């Protein structure tokens, strides 16, 4: 997928404004470097647009030390509104006999070209400010938990990041997921 020139310029304007507003999330990173990488990667730009369209408020939260890729993450104060009320994955969605949600977190993330944050990434995000103080977000579940039918999610309460468990087929109006993308 590719954005039009007009869509690209609009998105880059939004991203630049957010980048400049939240400098503590990416100290030592220059916007010009981020913008150049985005221009060279239209597929990533499309994925970031999907993050923005679902109200994730994507922003740079670091650089991968191995690859040098910029790390984009959903930085909306609460779990992105356009991605709530989803179960964990397509397998969990299929297993529900009634009251199925419209989608799953990992299925939606794959369609958007992003992945769910893992627990370490979620905990890192929380060092940049409190996120999910009223909502919760699915987090990439370790294989051993998922094989037993579970999923994990995180939130921020009482000044602490909590990681909990739930059946992967569960879904709640206040639970979505946060994505991550390396560009």
C-alpha positions as CSV (number, residue, x, y, z in Angstrom):
1,X,0.0,0.0,0.0
2,X,1.1,3.5,-0.7
3,X,-0.2,6.9,0.3
4,X,-0.8,9.7,-2.1
5,X,1.6,12.7,-2.1
6,X,-1.0,14.8,-0.3
7,X,-1.7,12.1,2.3
8,X,2.1,11.7,2.8
9,X,2.6,15.4,3.4
10,X,-0.4,15.6,5.8
11,X,0.9,12.6,7.8
12,X,4.5,13.9,7.9
13,X,3.1,17.2,9.2
14,X,1.2,15.5,12.0
15,X,4.2,13.3,12.9
16,X,6.6,16.3,12.9
17,X,4.4,18.3,15.2
18,X,4.1,15.3,17.6
19,X,7.8,14.6,17.4
20,X,8.6,18.2,18.3
21,X,6.1,18.3,21.1
22,X,7.3,15.2,22.9
23,X,11.1,15.5,22.6
24,X,11.7,13.4,25.8
25,X,10.5,10.3,23.9
26,X,13.4,10.5,21.5
27,X,16.3,12.5,22.8
28,X,19.2,12.8,20.5
29,X,17.2,11.9,17.4
30,X,16.7,14.5,14.6
31,X,13.4,14.8,12.8
32,X,15.2,15.3,9.5
33,X,16.7,11.8,9.8
34,X,13.4,10.2,10.7
35,X,11.7,12.0,7.8
36,X,14.3,10.9,5.3
37,X,13.8,7.2,6.4
38,X,10.1,7.6,6.0
39,X,10.4,9.0,2.5
40,X,12.5,5.9,1.6
41,X,9.9,3.5,3.0
42,X,6.4,4.0,1.6
43,X,5.1,0.7,3.1
44,X,6.2,1.9,6.6
45,X,4.6,5.3,6.0
46,X,1.3,3.5,5.1
47,X,1.5,1.4,8.3
48,X,2.1,4.5,10.4
49,X,-0.9,6.1,8.7
50,X,-3.0,3.1,9.8
51,X,-1.7,3.7,13.3
52,X,-2.7,7.3,13.1
53,X,-6.2,6.5,11.6
54,X,-7.0,4.2,14.4
55,X,-6.0,7.0,16.9
56,X,-2.7,5.4,18.1
57,X,-0.8,8.7,17.9
58,X,2.4,7.1,16.6
59,X,5.7,8.6,17.6
60,X,9.4,7.7,17.7
61,X,10.5,6.1,21.0
62,X,14.0,5.1,20.2
63,X,16.5,3.5,17.8
64,X,17.1,-0.2,17.5
65,X,20.8,-0.6,18.5
66,X,21.4,-3.5,16.2
67,X,19.8,-2.2,13.0
68,X,19.7,1.5,13.5
69,X,15.9,1.5,12.7
70,X,13.7,4.1,14.3
71,X,11.1,2.6,16.6
72,X,7.6,3.9,16.1
73,X,5.0,3.1,18.8
74,X,1.5,4.0,19.6
75,X,1.7,6.9,22.2
76,X,-1.9,7.7,22.7
77,X,-2.6,8.3,26.4
78,X,-5.2,5.4,26.3
79,X,-5.3,2.3,24.2
80,X,-6.1,3.4,20.6
81,X,-9.9,3.9,20.3
82,X,-10.0,2.4,16.8
83,X,-8.6,-0.9,18.0
84,X,-10.6,-1.7,21.1
85,X,-13.1,-4.5,21.8
86,X,-10.9,-7.1,20.1
87,X,-9.8,-10.5,21.3
88,X,-6.2,-11.6,21.2
89,X,-5.7,-13.4,17.9
90,X,-7.6,-15.0,14.9
91,X,-7.5,-18.4,16.7
92,X,-9.3,-16.9,19.7
93,X,-11.8,-15.1,17.5
94,X,-12.6,-18.4,15.7
95,X,-13.0,-20.2,19.0
96,X,-15.8,-17.9,20.2
97,X,-19.2,-19.5,19.6
98,X,-21.3,-16.3,20.2
99,X,-20.8,-12.6,20.8
100,X,-17.7,-12.5,18.6
101,X,-15.8,-9.3,18.4
102,X,-15.3,-7.8,15.0
103,X,-11.5,-8.5,15.0
104,X,-8.5,-9.7,16.9
105,X,-5.5,-7.7,18.0
106,X,-2.8,-9.7,16.2
107,X,-5.0,-10.1,13.1
108,X,-5.6,-6.3,12.9
109,X,-1.9,-5.5,13.6
110,X,-0.9,-7.8,10.7
111,X,-3.3,-6.1,8.4
112,X,-1.8,-2.7,9.4
113,X,1.8,-4.0,8.9
114,X,2.7,-3.6,12.6
115,X,3.2,-6.0,15.5
116,X,1.9,-5.9,19.1
117,X,4.3,-4.6,21.7
118,X,5.9,-7.3,23.7
119,X,6.1,-6.9,27.5
120,X,9.6,-5.3,27.5
121,X,8.5,-2.8,24.8
122,X,5.3,-2.0,26.8
123,X,7.3,-1.5,29.9
124,X,9.8,0.8,28.0
125,X,6.8,2.8,26.7
126,X,5.6,3.3,30.3
127,X,9.0,5.0,31.2
128,X,8.1,7.7,28.7
129,X,4.9,8.7,30.5
130,X,1.9,7.0,32.0
131,X,-0.2,5.2,29.3
132,X,-3.4,3.1,29.8
133,X,-4.4,4.7,33.1
134,X,-8.1,4.0,32.2
135,X,-7.8,1.3,29.6
136,X,-5.6,-1.7,28.9
137,X,-3.7,-3.0,25.9
138,X,-3.0,-6.6,24.7
139,X,0.7,-7.4,24.8
140,X,2.4,-10.0,22.7
141,X,1.9,-13.3,24.7
142,X,4.7,-15.8,25.1
143,X,4.1,-19.0,23.2
144,X,3.8,-21.1,26.3
145,X,0.9,-18.9,27.6
146,X,-0.8,-18.7,24.2
147,X,-0.6,-22.5,23.8
148,X,-2.6,-22.9,27.0
149,X,-5.3,-20.5,25.7
150,X,-4.1,-17.3,27.4
151,X,-3.1,-13.9,26.5
152,X,-1.5,-11.0,28.4
153,X,-2.3,-7.3,28.7
154,X,-0.9,-4.3,30.5
155,X,-2.1,-1.2,32.1
156,X,-0.9,1.6,34.4
157,X,-2.5,1.9,37.9
158,X,-1.4,3.2,41.2
159,X,1.8,4.5,39.8
160,X,2.8,1.0,38.6
161,X,2.8,-1.0,35.3
162,X,0.8,-4.2,35.6
163,X,0.9,-7.1,33.3
164,X,-2.1,-9.5,33.7
165,X,-3.5,-12.6,32.0
166,X,-6.8,-13.3,30.4
167,X,-8.3,-15.9,28.1
168,X,-7.2,-15.0,24.6
169,X,-10.9,-15.1,23.4
170,X,-11.9,-12.3,25.9
171,X,-12.5,-8.8,24.8
172,X,-13.5,-5.6,26.5
173,X,-14.6,-2.1,25.4
174,X,-11.6,-0.6,27.3
175,X,-9.0,-3.0,25.9
176,X,-7.2,-2.5,22.6
177,X,-3.6,-3.0,21.6
178,X,-0.5,-0.9,21.0
179,X,1.6,-1.5,18.0
180,X,5.2,-1.1,17.2
181,X,7.0,-0.6,13.9
182,X,10.7,-0.5,13.0
183,X,11.6,1.9,10.2
